[in-house]
C-alpha cells in the first residue's frame, strides 16, 4: 500500500510541477523539493526496518559492524547527492 501512495504523490507532484513550471518556475522547484521530503518521510519507517534486518544479518555472519555502517553511509550520501542533482536539474 505504501508504494501506491508514494507513486501517487510523485505523479501528482510531477503533473503539478509541469503546470507550474510554465508560469512560476520557483514554485515548481519548491513543489519538487517538498514532495521529495514528503516521500522520504513516508518511506523512512520501511528504511529503518531494512537497516535493522541488514544489521541482524551482519551480526549472524560475524561481520564487523563498521563495514556495514560505512556502506550504509555511502549509500545515504549517494541518494542525497542524486536527489540534489535531480532537484537542481529541474
PyMOL commands that set and color helices and strands:
alter all, ss='L'
color gray80, all
select helices_A, chain A and resi 2-23+25-60+65-89
alter helices_A, ss='H'
color red, helices_A
deselect
rebuild
show_as cartoon
